[in-house]
Amino acid sequence: MAYVLGLDLGTSSLKGLLMNEKGESCGTATADYPLLHPASGYSEQDPAEWIRACEIVFETLKAAVPDFTEELQGISFSGQMHSLVVLNDEQEVLRPAILWNDVRTSAQCAKIMATFGDDLLAITQNIALEGFTLPKILWLQENEPEIWQEVRHLLLPKDYLGFWLTGQQHMDYSDAAGTLLLDVAKKEWSTEILNQFAIPATYLPPLIDSQGKTGVIRPALRQRFGFKHEIQVFAGGADNACAAIGAGILEVETGMVSIGTSGVFLSYEDTKIPHYAGQLHLFNHGIKDRYYSMGVTLAAGHSLSWFKETFAKDLSFEELLAGVGNIGPGANGLLFTPYIVGERTPHVDSRVRGSFIGIDTTHTLSHFSRAVLEGITFSLKDSQQLMETIAGKTFDKIISVGGGAKNPEWLQIQADIFGTEILCLEVEEGPGLGAAMLAATGLGWFASLQECSDTFVSYKKGASPIPTNVEKYQKIYETYQKVYAATKDICYELGE
């Protein structure tokens, strides 16, 4: 049976997911690689590690799946967004990649917004933040001019891996949107931005749809790994776009909430671009001529992990949350704001910090645990509310993925706070599934991603909103929204 391979190039590992035409998972492989932290706030990675990891994934699948080399037909990618890879004229890597979670570029972001902020927002639909690629390029120009003098190619991680496989350089629209160099509406590199920041257009690769074919595996690699046929390679997409595709987020009424270390509330957008004025991220989707919007909670699962490690280190997560279902909405007057490392949406504020508010002698560990779950979910509701109020969106269901989908009490809290039916994936494969679906559709196995989704993605019930709880949470949420303004100045003073 024919296979497609989705390669998910994440921050700490490359994951390969092998799928057949029936939408069945036929093999997985993972290879880890290190992060480099040469200075405080710096986060880098050697692109050679991604190649080494890809070699391990190929060899692992070759050993585990007898007909892997004979039946593999296509490969596509999901990739960590924003991270900067620079090559010279000989297409050699000049320095370690500067990753999305590197925060050295605060000065460059301030400069961009002060001199070009309104224009940037109009062209890219986003504001300059440390994670994006453009500030990293400016940092390189200013701090490593000798390296910048040699730069002739700018790529993102998955596109560098695709270049190694095919010898061809491309970038899809969903990843390009995260560089702050793309005119999102026109789907072309912005001449205005490139000229403003002295970036030659020749440094950027051709743009292509996520399902677009970028080439075939180079003959030398085909021979090395023993592939019996020509393997077609497709562009792939940004990790959040691929996660949305892999969760079947292909309709405007369906949202996705993803709770990992950080949290994301994501919504499919049709052909019309909503103007969120930088309050939410807006990017081109992995689906042709479509978009997605998303808000980010910086410390979602991180807040729960921090709470457990600090106050209940000897308990498992299951034990920690065992009593949450016995506590009513609002945790008996206890509120938590998950700003423990600052916040992104709706408050772009790196200096604010989290709070427990309303503590009294009746509160137990279970009250605090429930308050943490509610606070994380309230923070994600901030993004939902922006979508509903600015773009007039309504959600008839939300797909919950990640850590928030693993606990039934938390699923019920999500249903009640979001006021919407919550579904979960029968099998959660992550962004790698979206990448595999892009390859399957690119090969022509399916006429559309929707048709592919009908085969590859299936759901199970998560939780339905309880009307009395929804009403209670609406009032509590209004109180939650007051906490940021009430504590911001105090946090700043304490931080000094």
C-alpha positions, 0 to 999 in steps of 0.5 A: 500500500502507498505511503506518505510521510509527514515530517514535523520539524519542531524545536526539540525533535524531528518527528516522522509520521507514515500514513497510508491511503486509508488514513491509517498510521503505519509507522512513526519515528523521532530524533531529538536534537539540542538547543544552543544558548550562547547567551541569556535570551539566545536560542539557536540550533545547528541546521546540520542537526535537522539533517542528521535527524531526518537520516535517523527518521528514514533509517528507523522507518526503513527498519520498522516498515518492510515496504517503506522504501518501496511504497513511499510516494510523497513527503511534506513538512510541518515546521517551527515558524519564524526561525532564521537560516542564512546561507552563502552564495554556495548555499552553505549555512553561515551560522546557527539558526536563530530560533522563534523563541530567541528574545534578543531582538527587543530593540529591533522590534521597537525600532521597526514599530517606531519607524514602520509600524503602521505600514508593517501592520497594513502589509503583514497583518501583524506587529513586530515581536521578538519571535518573528524573522524580520527582527532577527534579520535586522539583529544580524545586520547590526550585530554580525555585519561580516556574516550579513555580507556573506548572506545570499539566501534566507530560509526557514527550518523546514524549507532548509530540510526540503532544500537538502532533500531536493536541491530546490529552495521554496517557501510556502505562504503559511510559513512566509507569513510569519517572517513579516516580509510577506504581503499577506493579501497579495501573496508576494514578498513585500517590496516596500518592506524589503526596501525599508530594511535593505533586504535584497529580494534575491535572498528570498526563495520562490513562494508556493502553495503548501500542497505545491510540489517542490521537487523530488528526492535527489538521486544520491539520497534516493540511492543512499536510502534505497528508495525504489521509486522517485519520491515527490516532495511538497512544500508543507506548512507552518506548524500551527497551520499543519496542526489545524489541518491535522485537526480538521479545522477547515470551516469558519465555525470550527475553532481549535484550542491547543494547550501545550507549554504555551496555548493557542486559540485558532480559527479558520478564516475564509477569503476575506481578511479580518482586520484584528489590528495586531491584537491577534496573529493572522497568517496565510493558511496551508489551504490555498487562498485561505487564512487563519487567526490565532491568539497565544497564551504564553504559559498555558500548560507551563502554568499547570506544570509550574504549579505542580512542581512548586506546590505538589511535586510528589503528586502525578498530574492525575492525582493533582487534578483528582479533586477538581471535579468536586469544586464548582465554577469559580473555585469558590472565589479564587482567580488565577491569571497565567501571566507567569512569563508575561503574556501575548494575547490580548496583552502584549506585555513581557513585564506583567506577572501572574496572580492568585486573587481571592485566597481565603482559608477555605481554599484547598489544593483542589481549589487552587488546581481548578483556579489554574485550569480556569485561568488558563482557559479564561486567557484563551477565551480572550482570543475567542472573544476578539474573534467574535467581537471584531470579526463577528465569528460564531463557533459551533464546535471547538476541537481541543488538542494537547494537554487540555484534551487529556483531562475530562474535568478540564474539557468540561471547564473548556466547554463551559467557559467557551460556551461551545461543544468540545470535541477531541481527536480519536487519534492525535498525531499533531502537525505531522498529520497535517503535513502528511495530508498535504502530501496526500492531497498534493499527490492527487490521492484526494481532490481537496484537503476537506476530502482528505480530512474526511478520511484522515481525521476522526473525532470523539466527544469531549464535553458539552456546555452546561447552561448554568455553568456557562452563565456563572463563568460569563460573570467570573470572566468579566471579573477576570478581565479586570485583573490585568489592568488592576495588577499591571503597575504593581507587577512593573514596580515589583519587577524593578 
